[in-house]
Amino acid sequence: MTGKLNATVSEAGLIKVSSVNTSAVTVNAESTNAGRYYSVELNSDGKAIVNVPWSDTNTDTGATSVEVTGTGNAITAASYNSTSRKLTLTKGATYNNYSLPKATSAVLGGVKIGDNITVDDGTISLTKSNVTAALGYTPPSTDTDTGATSITVSGSGNAITSATYDASTRTITLTKGATYNNYSHPAGNAASKKSGFYKFSTDGTSHISGVTAVTKADITGLGIPGTDTNTAHAHTAGAGLTVEGSGDISGTTTYSLAASGVTAGTYGPTANVSGTNNTTINVPQITVDEYGRVTSITNRVYTSKNTDVNTTYSAGTGLTLEGTKFNHTNAVTAKTTNNQTDATPGYGGTFKVTEPLYDA
C-alpha cells in the first residue's frame, strides 16, 4: 500500500467509517451549512456517503414564471404546471380600448381639476382658502351691510311729512300727514288739426287758443316775393361741350358734345383673323384725352413672318451648326473594326483588339 495513512483534502489516505450500509443510497450534494455533522457510511458499492436527515419545508407552490401566448388583447384561457411551477396565459380575443368621455350636463364622464379646487384622497371639495384665492381677497365673516331691508308707510293723506329709520330692524318708516290737490291741465279752446302748415294764437295763460292754415298772403306779407323775380340765368359750356340759346329761363338752352376730330367709323379687323405666314392684320392705335374721349385713331399694320427671326442658335461641344441644323462631330474614321469573324488563336498566336476612345 502506498500513500499516507490518513486521508486529507489534498492527499488520498485511509478513513474509518461508523457503519456499513449495504443499500443503494443516492448521494446528495455536499452541504456547506455550519454546525451540522453527520457520520460517514459505506454503501453497497463501497462508496463513502453521509446520510443527512432532511425534509422539504417549503410550502410555497406558487408560479415562478409566466408565459403569454396567442394573439389579441384579452386573456381567454389559463393553465398551471405545478411541476415546473409555470403559469401559461393564452390570448384569444381582441376588444376595443375604453375611451373615457368628457363630462357634460347630460353625459357622465371625466373632468380635469381646475384652479382653487381641493382634492384629498379622491374627494373634490371647496375650502375657505379656495374661495378667497378665487375672489382675490378675504370677504368679511359677518354682515357689514347696514342699509334698509324694508320700508313701511303709515298715516293718511297723499304727502310724506316725516321719515324714521330703525337700525335694529333695518326698516324705514314713512308717515303721510298732508293732502294736496292733484294738478289737472286745462283743456285748450283750439280745434284739433291734421299735420300741415299752420299759424296759431294763445290766450292769457299761454295756451293755444286758435289754429288756422297759413296762406300765400301770410308769406308775401312777410316781404317774400310771390313770383320768381330772377329770370336771367347764365349758362357756361364746360370742356368738351358747346351751349346754344339765350340762357333766359323762358328760353331753350341746348348743350352739345364737341367733336373730337375722329371720323365716325369701324376700325380694326371686322372679323376673327387666323394668322399664317405673311398675314396682314390692321390694329387700331387709339388716343384718349383726360375726359375719356377718343381724340384720334390710327391704323397700325401687323404682318406675320414666315421665318423665325428672333431665335439664336449656337453649337456646343461636339456639335456643328448649319443654319438651324445641328451635326455631331466625330474624330474617328469610319471603317470596320478588326477581327470581323470569330478567331481561335493557337499557342503563341496573336490577334488584334480594337481599343475604343471616348471623349468627355
Buried (B, 14 or more C-beta within 10 A) or exposed (E): EEEEEEEEEEEEEEEEEEEEEEEEBEEEEEEEEEEEEEEEBBBEEEEEBBBEEEEEEEEEEEBEEEEEEBEEEEEEEEEEEEEEEBBBBBBEEEEEEEEEEEEEEEEEEEEEEEEBBEEEEEEEEEEEEBEEEEEEEEEEEEEEEEEBEEEEEEBEEEEEEEEEEEEEEEBBBBBBEEEEEEEEEEEBEBEEEEEEEEEEEEEEEEEEBBBEEEEEEEEEEEEEEEEEEEEEEEBEEEEBEEEEEEEEEEEEEEEEEEEBEBEEEEBBEEEEBEEEEEEEEEEEEEEEEEEEBBEEBEEEEEEEEEEEEEEEEEEEEEEEEEEEEEEEEEEEEEEEEEEEEEEEEEEEEEEEEEEEEEEE
